[in-house]
C-alpha cells in the first residue's frame, strides 16, 4: 500500500457499529486498498481482510461478521474501486500539515 493512500478505515454504519466489535482501522484500510487497486480478485481481497482481522486479538465472531458483510455488500465498492482510488502526492500531504496555510 503506497504512502498517501486515502481510506476511510472502515465503513460500518453507525447503527451497526456497537455490534461490530472493536475498531479495526488498519485492517479496513488494507481492505480499502485491495478493493480500490484491484490487486487481488474480489473474493481473495475479502479473505485477506478476514485473515488480517483474525491476526488481531479480537473475537473471531467479529471477524466472521465483518467478512460476511463485505462478501454480501462489498461488490459495489469493488466495481467503483479504481474510480475511487486516491493517493496523495508528497506536496498534498505536506500542504495539509502546514499550520501557516
HELIX and SHEET records of a PDB file:
HELIX    1   1 UNK A   14  UNK A   17  1                                   4    
HELIX    2   2 UNK A   25  UNK A   37  1                                  13    
HELIX    3   3 UNK A   42  UNK A   54  1                                  13    
HELIX    4   4 UNK A   60  UNK A   73  1                                  14    
HELIX    5   5 UNK A   75  UNK A   84  1                                  10    
HELIX    6   6 UNK A   90  UNK A   97  1                                   8    
END                                                                             
